[in-house]
Amino acid sequence: MTNDFHRGQRFAAASAAARANGLGDLPDWNLTDLYPSMDGPELAGDIARALSDSAAFEGRWKGRLADEAAAPANGGLGAAMAEYEALEELIGRIVSYAGLVYSGDTSDPKRAKLYGDVQEKMTDASAHTLFFALELNKIDDAVIAAALDGDPAFGHYRPWILDLRKDKPYQLEDRVEQLFHEKSVTGRGAWNRLFDETMTSLRFTLDGEELTLEPALNKLQDADPEVRRKASEALAVTFKANLRTFTLITNTLAKDKEISDRWRGFEDIADSRHLANRVERSVVDALASAVREAYPRLSHRYYAMKAKWLGMDKLNNWDRNAPLPDTPQAVIGWDEAKNTVLSAYHLFSPDMAEIARTFFDRSWIDAAVRPGKAPGAFAHPTVPSVHPYVLVNYMGKPRDVMTLAHELGHGVHQVLAGAQGPLMASTPLTLAETASVFGEMLTFRSLLDRTREPRERKAMLAQKVEDMINTVVRQIAFYEFERKVHTERRNGELTSDRIGELWLEVQAESLGPAIAIQPGYEAFWTYIPHFIHSPFYVYAYAFGDCLVNSLYAVYQNAESGFQEKYFDMLRAGGTKHHSELLAPFGLDASDPQFWAKGLSVIAGLIDELEAMG
């Protein structure tokens, strides 16, 4: 009762603060579509059912899959696949609910306990189903091919099966796989949780006021340079005070990954991520190389222009996202943000806008900033039988509107891909950012087309360029930083100072000579959650942005039919390789010129700004 009372107080305080700041009524998501409550019989019953059904599944099918594959007419493999998918759906529903509840307030002990307990129990449940993929991959290729053709129910899962076979060279002996799986709760999972709870507990003191991470970072976009400086210094003070914890987490997880990669036989430190993304290393290398080569004509050139606009010889690192002098500073209320995004989506496709509108109408969005809430933003697909949920920390800045457009793009994608079912709905990261970045682009272009006043247009273009630099240049710099950290970790632990040196190396290279990096910035690697939760995830953002630049050019030049092809791509989920999905648009990510085209769009916008003076 006490926890619920304090939770209600926090939500009420957040709502009151949002209204007072001109944001309007910010929504809190309604998770009852997953489960009515944390301690209700529905959740407890499903947890018990997941444990018992998974054990029964193992007893029924373990050791039988090869025989079933040899006699496809019996339909055994198809039946086993359907059972397996149903279990994945059930476990996914439980884990999604616990994760979302926890994200709403990671400081609440009751929620943290639920999250921890669910992780443990669902790891136990999925340990019983672990054999399934391992055993399927031991069956001869020819036998699997015959079973896919001979058993229609099994053949339905062809894309998933063929994808699974790509993991075969890196598969370990069954008991080792089970050990890795069960130990993840007390290993990688525990360190991830420590990072999350530490990050949400941090407080940053600015002019006597204690702020959580999101409001503190938001001050770096303030029009007053003194506010930006003080915010950067406040962030640095707290990050430095917690360096030992973040350094230990980073060292431990890098070593954990190295052990796993070594046992599985991955050659490069990022190969396991490339495999999970179903993208070739050569494609990612070409992307990273193209972006690094473009640093001088993108970020270096832009920040030099921005320094002149702000009347400075050089920008400080805390000025990187400062608004231009002519940028409107009015707070954008929630209703205006909602209407802005939905109208942009509607201009592209009424169907797309209708899907996005559902998130608002049915309370699938959590938008307010409050203590304990997970920082950042995400769209969680949950499971196809329910629907996605979106989390943002909305503070009324133009970038917050773009973040909303971004996450709703994810949400639309997840809704459309849901028809593929639990096993095949998930999109590889290389294309997972396509719909989100495309949603941002639609919103930006819609706003730009309505803008006639030159100073406002310049401010909008500058902000879009900065967002693109943050998405492409900054994320590839993050990728290079991760490569340096994981490579050096193979020779022993890295000190906080050494990690800071590596961070400053890639920042200086990517930001360029027009930005003066001030003391304290060496600790800013600590708050990036992707380094912890999903090593090497970050290149997916650059992949998505460059892809969308090319895709949007196709859209602009298409006479008709683009929207349907675009929806077909999103509906495919994880059933097709990126080469198959891009072919209808005449795009090929393996072509070195593909990345040059995407980067030239950013360069073109900078050209336009340069011409404005």
N, C-alpha and C positions, 0 to 999 in steps of 0.2 A: 504493500500500500504506500509506504514511504517513497519508494523509487518511482511509482506511478505518479504520486503527488508532485515530486520534484521535476519529473519529466514534463508534467502538465505546466508547471511554472516556467520551465525553460522555453517550451513551445509558445506559451502566451507572451513571454517577454520578447521572444524573437519576432512574433507577429506584431506586437505593439511597436517595436523598434522599426520594423519595415514600413509600417504606416506613417510613423513620425518622420521617416527619411524620404517620404514621397514615393515609395515603391508600391504602395497599395497592399492588398491582401495577397501574400505569397502562399502558395499551396504546400500542403504536407501530404505525402502520398498515403494512399489507403491500401494497405497490404492484405486486406481480408480476402482478396481474390486468391491469395495463396493459402493463408490460414487465418481463422477468426482471431486467434490470440496466441501469445507465446506459451501460455500454460493450459491451453484448452485440450480436450480429448482428441480433437482432429489431428493435431501435430503429433501428440504422443502416440496415437494409434498408427499413424503413417511411419513413424520411426521404428516402432515394433514390427510393422509389416515389412519394411525394407530389410530389417535384419533377418526375419524368418524366411521371406521369399528369396532373398539372395542365397541363403544357406540351402534352401530347397532346390534352387536353380543349379547350384554346384553339384548337389547330389544326383540330380536328374541327368545332367549333360556332361560332366567332366569325364574325359576318357572315351567319349562316344563320338566325337565330332568327325574323326577320320572315317569311321564306319558309315556315318550318315552321309558324308560327302561322296563315298563310293556308291551309294544307292540313292541318287537324287530324287528318283521317282517317288520315294517314300515321304518326301516332304519334311524330313526331320530337321534339316538345317534351317529351312524357312521358319519352322515353328520355334526353334531355338533363338533365331534372330529376333523374332517378334517378342519373345519373353525377355530377352536381353534389353531390347529397346524400352520395354515397359518398365523394367527395373531402373534403367538410366533416367527415365522420365521421373520416376518416383523419388529417386535419390537427388536428382537435380532440383526438384521442387523444394525438398526439405532444406538442402544446402543454400539455395537461393534465398529462401525466406530468412534463414538465420543470418546470412550475410547482409541482407538489406536492413533487417532490424538492428544489427550491430552497427552498420554504417550510419544509421540515424542518430546514434549516440554511443560512441565507443567508450565513453567514460562511465557508463552505467554498468555496475557489476552484474546485475541480473542479465543484461543483454550479452555481456562478455562471457558469462558462464554458459548461456544458451549456445553462443557461437562456438565456444570451445568444446562443449559436450557433443554438439551436432557434428563437428569436424571429426571427433574421435569415433563416434558411432557410425557415421557414414563411411569413414575409412575402413572400419571393421566390415561393414556391409559390402563395400566394393571389393574388399579382399577376396570375397567368395566368388565374385564375377571376373576377377583378374585373369583366371585361367583361360577364359573364353577367347580373347584376342590372341593370346600366346599360342593356344592350341590350334586355332585356325591358321595361323602363320606357319605352323609346322607341316601342314598338308601340302603336298606337291602342287606346283602351279597348274599342271595339266588337269589334275583332279578337281581343283577349285574352279577352273574354267568350265569344265564339264558340268559341275554342280550349278554354277550360275546360269548355264543354258538349260539345264534339265529340271530345275526346281524354280518355278516362277516366283514363289514367295521369297526365296533366297536371292534370286536375280534382282528383285526390287532394290536390294541393298548394294548392287554392283559398285557404285561410286565409292561407298564406304569401304567395301572389301578391297578394292584396288588401291585405295589410299592406305589402308592398313598394311598392305603388302610392302609398301615403301619403308615401313619401320622394321621389316624383317632382318636386314643386316645388322641392326643395332639392338636386337632383342637378346636378353640374357636368359640363363637357366631359370626355370619357373620359381624355385625357392628364393633365388636372389631377387627376382622381380617382386616377389611378395614382400621380402624384407625391405627393399627400397620403398615400396608402397606404404607399408605399415609404419615405418620409421619416419615418413614424411611429416606426420603429426607432431612429433617431438623434435624434428629437424627443421627443414625448410619452413614448414607451416608455422612453427613456434616463433622463428625469427621474423617472419613476415608480420605476425601478430604483435610482436614486441615493437617493431618499427611503427605500425599503425597507432598503437596505444601511446607510444612515446610522442609521436608527432602531434596527435590531437591534444595531448596534455601540455604542450609547449605554450608559453605565454611571452609576448613581446611588449616591452614597456616603451611607450612613445608619449612623451610629454605627460608623464604620470598616469597614463591610461594603459591598462593591460589588454592586449589584443590577442586573438587566436591567429593562426597562420593566414587564413584567407583575407581578413581585413587588413592585416599587416602588409601582405603582398600587394593588396589593392592600393595602398598608399604610394607605391612606386609609380602609379599612373596619375598622381595628383599634379595639378597645374603649378603648385608652389614648389620650387626646387629645394627649399629648406625642408619641407615635409618629406620629399623623396629621400633626401640625404639622411634625415633622422630615421626614417623607416628602414633604410638599408643598414644603417648602423645598429638599430635595434634588432633586426633580423640576425645580423652577424654576431652580436653579443650572445643571443640565445643559442644559435647554432654552435658557436664555439664552446659554450658551456656544456653542450651535450655531445661534443666530438668523440669522446671515448666510446660512448654507446653506439653511435652511427658507424664509427670505424670498425668496431667489433662485429656489428651486424654485416657490414660490407665484406670484411675479410672472411667471415664464416660462410656466407652464402656463395662467395666466389670460390672458396675451397670446396664447398658442397657440390657446386656445379662441375668443378674440375674432376672430382672423384667420379661423378656420374658419367661425364663425357669420356673419361679414360676407360672405365669399365665397358662402356658401350662401343668404343672405338671411333668416336668422332675425331676428325683430323683438326679442324679449325675450331676456335673457341665459340664461334657463332653458328656452327653447322647444325646443332640441335634445333636452334630457332629457325633456321632456313628450312629444315625438314618439316617442322611443325607448320610453317607458313606455306609449305609446298611451293617454294620458290628456289631457283638455282642460285648457288653462291655467286656465280659469274654475273647474274642479273643485279644482285645487291652490290657487288663490287663496282659494277659499271655505274650504278646510281651514286654511290658514295664518292667515287672518283670524279664524276661529272659535277657534283655539288661542290666538292673541295676546289676544283678548278674554277668554279664560278664565284667563289668568295669575293674576289676583287671587284667584279662587275655587279655584284648584288649587295651584300651586307656592307663591304668596305665603302663602296660608292654611296650607298644610301645614308649611312651614318655620318659621312663627311658632309653631305647635303644638310642633314638634320642639324648638325652642329652649327652651321651657318644660319639656319632658320631661327635657332634659339639664341643666336648671338654669342656663341662660345667657340673657342679655338678647338676644344675637344669636348666630347660628352664624357661625363662620369658614368660608371657602370649603372648607377641608379637612374640615369637619364634616358636609358635605352628605350623605354616605353612611355616616356613623358609625352603628354599631348602637345600638339603644335599650338602656338599662341592663338590661332583663330579657331581652334576646335571648340564647338559648343560644349559647355560644362553642365548643362541641365541634366538632372537625374531622369533616366528613362523608366517610367513606371512599368509594372508587370503587364498590365493590360496592353500598353503600347508595344511592348516587346512581343507579346503573344500575337497581336494583330500584324505586326511587321513581318514576323516569320511566316505566319499562315498565309498572308497575302502574297508573299514571294513564292511560296510553295504552290499556291493556287494558280499563279501565272504560268508556272511550268506544267502543272497537272492538277486539276481539281481532285482527282483520286488521292494524290499524294497529300494534299492539304487536309483531306477528310480523315485520313489515317492519323496525321499529326494532331488534328483537332481532338481526337479521341483521348489523347494523353492529358489534355486540359480538362475535358468534360468529365472524365472518369477518375480524376485524381491519381494519375500515374506518375506525377512529378513531385519531388520534394525540392523546394527552391530557397527557403530561408536560411540565412547564416545564423548559427547558434553554437554555443560551446559544446564540445564533444562530437559534433557532427563531422563526418569524414570530409577532408578538404578536397578541392578540385571538382571534377564533374565526371559522370559516366552514364552510360545506358546499359542496364543489365537485362539480357534477353530472358532470364529465368528459364521457363520451359514452354514449348509450343502450345501446350494445352491451356496456358494462362496468357500472359502477354509481358512485354518488357516494362521496366520502370526506369525513370530518368532522375538522376540527382544532379543538381547544380547548386552553386552558392551565389545567389543573385544579389548584386549590389547596385544595379542601375547604370553601369557603364556600357558604352557601345560594345566593348569586347564581351560583356556578359550576354548581350543580345546575340552576338555571333556564336558564343558558346552554346546558347539555347538552340540556335539553328543547327549547330554541329551535332549535339546529342539527339535532337529529334530526327536528324538524318539517320543516325544509328538506329533509332527506334523504328522508323519506317522500314528500314532494311530488315530488321529483326522480325517485324510483323510479317512482311512478305515472304521471308525465307522460312518462317515457321511451318509452312505447308510441307516442307521436306521431312518433318519429323525430328525427334530429338537427336538422332545420330547424324543426320545430314544437313541440318539447318545452319550449323555454325560455319562461318566464312573464315578462311585463312586471313591472317592479319594483313597480308599484302593487298587484299581487296576490302578488308573490314573497315578501312577509313575512307573508302570511295564515296559512299552515300553521305557520310557526315560532312566531308569537305565539299562535296557537291551542294549540299544544303546550305553551307556557308556562302558558297559562290553565288547561288541563286539569290540569297538574301542581300548580299553586297551589291550585286548587279541591279537588283530591283531598287534599292535605295539610291544608288548612283544615278540611275536613269531619271529619278525624280528630282535630282539635285541640279539646280541651275546656277546658284550663286557660286562664283569662282573660288572664293576662300573656303567655303564649306566643301566644295568638290575636292579641293586640294587636301583638306584635312581627312576626308574619307579615303582618298587614294593612298595617302601616307599611312593611314591606319591599316588598310588592306595589305600594303607592302610589308609593314611591320609584322602583321599576322603571318604572311607567307614566309618571311625570313625566319620567324619563330618556328614555323612548321617544317621548313625545309633545311635552312642553314643550321639553326640551333639544334634540331633533332639529329642531323648527321654529325654535328660536333659532339652531341651526347653519345652517339654510337661510337665515335672515335675514342672518346673518354673511356667508355666501357671496355673497348678493345685493349686500351693501354692498361687499365686496372686489372682485367682478368689475365692478361699476358704476364704482367709482373707478379701477380699473385702466385703463379706457378713456381716462382723461385723463393717464396716465403711471404710472411705477412707484410702488409704495407702500413707504414705509420700514417697518422692523420696528416702530418706535414707533407708526406710524399703524395698522398691522394690529392691534397690541395695543390701541389705543384703540377700534377697531371691535369687537373681541372683548369688551372690558369693557362697552361700550354694550349689546350684546345680552344679555350675562350679567346685568347689573344689572337690565335690564328683565324678563327671564324669571325670575330667581331671587327678586327682590323685596327689600323693605327688611329682612327678617329675617335676611339673610345679609350679613355684612361681608366684602367682597372685599379680601384682603390683598395687599401688594406681592409680586410674583412671578407672580401668577395671570394677568397680561397675556400671559405666554408660553405658556399652556397650549393655545393653538390649534394649536401646532406638531405635536402627536402624533396628530391625527385623520386616519386614512388615507383616509377617504372624500373629503375635500377634494382630495386628490391623485389618487386612482385613478378616482373617479366623481363629478365635480362635480354637485351638486344631487341626489345619490342620497338624501340623508338624509331628505327628506320622506316617502320610502316607508315608513320605520319608523312615523311618525305615522299615515300612511294605514292601514297594517296594523293598528296597535293600535286605532284608532277603529273600523275595520271589524270586527275580531274582537270588540270589546265588543258591537257590534250583533249579530254572528253568534252569539255565545254566548247572548245573550238569546233569540234564535230557538230555539236548541238546547234551552235550559231549558224553553221553553214548547211545544216540539214533542212531539206524542204518539208519533209514529213516523216513520221514513223520513228523518230528518235525516242520519244517517250516510251513507246511500247518495248523497244529493244532495251532501253534502260531498266524498265520494270522486269523484263525477262532476266536480265543480269542479276538483279537483286533477288528475284524469286529462286534463282538457282542455288542460293546458299553455298554449301560446301561440296556441291556435286560436280563442279567443273574446275579445271585448272585455269589459271589466269590467262593463258594463251587462248583457250576456248572462249572465255567470257569477253575478251577484248576483240576477238576476230570480227564480229559483226560490225564493229565501229571502225575497222581498218587500222587498228592499233596493235603494236607488238612490243612488249616490254623488253624483249631480248635484243631489239635493235638499238645499238648505241645512240642513234639519233633521236630515239624516243625521249630520252631524258633531256637532251638539248632543247627539244621543242617545248617541253614543260617549263624548263628554266627560262627560256626566252620570253615566256609570258610575264614572268616576274620582272625581267630586265626591261620589257616594254613598258610596264607601269612606271618603273623608275625613270625611263626616258621621258615619259609624259610629265612626271613631276619635275624633272630637270628643266623641261621646256617652260614650265610655269614660273620658274625662278624662285 
